[in-house]
């Protein structure tokens, strides 16, 4: 009985070590204060187009404008991690989904740390205006 308890305890420790270990392939995500270069929008024109295309027509036609602050991770390849996108603040709940959709389409030049491209969390405002 004591020998089996010892095996079970050893198994429990091994299992705890696996749970605590970081997942293989998951890159560290840096914050702005850790970067030597922040991610930059690759093509402002394409970004503006993605934002305008995501603007719900019904809101635009009624002249409803708003601002949405979105947080997300830009991976080291410049693509937005779609699972990381979240709304920090929004004046209009209908614009939340539009902003999240737009951000997922925008390409970036990745952030850099010590000369290497890295994953970085950024927060940007998206303004929906009738123009």
Buried (B, 14 or more C-beta within 10 A) or exposed (E): EEEEEEEEEEEEEEEEEEEEEEEEEEEEBBEEEEBEBBBEBEEEEEBEBBBEEBBBEEBBEEEBBBBBBBBBBBBBEBBBBEEBBEBEEBEBEEBBBBBBBBBBBBBBBBBBBEEEBBBBBBEBEBEBEEE
